[in-house]
Amino acid sequence: QVQLTESGGGLVQAGGSLRLSCEAATLTFSSYAMGWFRQAPGKEREFVAAIARSGGWTTVRDSVKGRFTISRDNAKNTVYLQMNSLKPEDTAVYYCAAVLKRLGVATRSSVYDYWGQGTQVTVSS
């Protein structure tokens, strides 16, 4: 069992930035590919970004390309989501997720084994 704890959410004006963090309580963090998902009110959960175990392979959804960056620090058991040029449509609860021993990146939520509790991001216009 891996416990994931997100932080860094909050209220920001459009055009602003936030950095989300997700710390994993595990001794083998580098064995997990990680992802970020989000869910807006009344909508399904959607993929945002993913990163491979080593951090050498990343992918983000088209609507956030050039604005969001995913990274990880395996020494700190933490994955980050840097969000710049935020838009009101980025408002959602953001979740991090982990999948064990997966090669490459994973964009489907069904692949992930563990989920955090979520952190709210609200972007005002």
C-alpha positions in Angstrom: 0.0 0.0 0.0 1.3 3.4 -0.9 0.0 6.6 0.6 0.0 9.7 -1.6 -0.4 13.1 -0.2 -1.0 16.1 -2.5 -0.4 19.7 -1.5 0.0 23.1 -3.1 -3.5 23.8 -4.4 -5.4 27.0 -3.8 -7.0 30.0 -5.3 -5.2 31.9 -8.0 -6.1 34.5 -10.6 -6.1 33.7 -14.3 -2.6 33.9 -15.7 -1.1 32.9 -12.3 1.0 29.9 -11.3 0.8 27.1 -8.8 3.0 24.1 -8.1 1.4 21.0 -6.8 3.4 18.4 -4.9 2.6 14.8 -4.2 4.7 12.9 -1.6 4.6 9.1 -1.6 5.0 7.1 1.6 7.1 4.3 0.2 10.7 3.0 0.2 10.6 2.2 -3.5 9.3 5.4 -5.1 11.5 5.0 -8.1 9.6 1.8 -8.9 6.4 3.8 -9.6 5.3 5.7 -12.7 3.3 8.7 -11.6 0.5 10.7 -13.0 -1.7 13.7 -12.3 -5.4 13.7 -13.1 -8.2 16.3 -12.4 -11.9 16.3 -12.0 -14.1 19.4 -12.4 -17.6 19.6 -10.9 -20.0 17.6 -13.0 -17.3 16.2 -15.2 -15.4 12.9 -15.4 -11.8 12.6 -14.1 -9.3 13.4 -16.9 -5.6 12.8 -17.5 -3.3 15.8 -17.0 0.3 14.6 -17.0 2.4 11.5 -16.5 6.0 10.7 -15.8 8.0 7.5 -16.1 9.8 5.9 -13.1 13.2 7.5 -14.0 11.7 10.9 -15.0 13.1 10.6 -18.4 9.8 10.3 -20.2 6.8 12.7 -19.6 3.6 13.5 -21.4 0.8 16.0 -20.8 -2.6 16.5 -22.3 -2.9 18.8 -25.3 -4.8 21.5 -23.5 -2.0 22.1 -21.0 1.0 21.8 -23.3 3.4 24.7 -22.9 1.8 25.6 -19.6 2.1 22.6 -17.3 5.2 20.6 -16.5 5.5 17.3 -14.6 8.7 16.4 -12.8 9.9 14.1 -10.0 12.6 13.9 -7.3 13.1 10.3 -6.5 15.3 11.2 -3.5 12.4 13.1 -2.0 9.7 10.6 -3.0 7.9 13.5 -4.6 6.3 14.3 -8.0 5.4 17.9 -9.0 3.1 19.6 -11.3 4.1 23.1 -12.2 1.1 25.0 -13.6 1.7 28.3 -15.3 -0.6 30.6 -17.2 -3.6 29.1 -15.4 -7.1 29.5 -16.9 -10.5 29.3 -15.3 -11.1 26.0 -17.1 -8.2 24.5 -15.2 -10.3 24.7 -12.0 -10.7 21.2 -10.6 -9.6 18.8 -7.9 -6.2 17.5 -8.8 -5.2 14.0 -7.9 -1.8 12.2 -8.1 -1.6 8.5 -8.8 1.0 5.8 -8.8 1.4 2.6 -10.7 4.0 0.0 -9.8 6.7 -1.2 -12.2 5.1 0.2 -15.4 7.4 1.0 -18.3 7.0 4.4 -19.7 4.0 6.6 -18.9 0.4 5.8 -18.3 -2.5 8.1 -19.4 -5.5 5.9 -18.4 -6.8 6.2 -14.9 -7.7 2.5 -14.8 -4.0 1.6 -14.9 -3.1 3.3 -11.7 -2.9 1.4 -8.4 -2.9 4.2 -5.8 -4.5 7.6 -5.6 -4.1 10.6 -3.3 -7.0 12.4 -1.7 -6.9 15.4 -4.1 -6.1 19.1 -3.8 -8.4 21.9 -5.0 -7.2 24.3 -7.6 -9.5 27.3 -8.3 -8.6 29.8 -11.0 -10.6 33.0 -11.0 -11.2 35.1 -14.1 
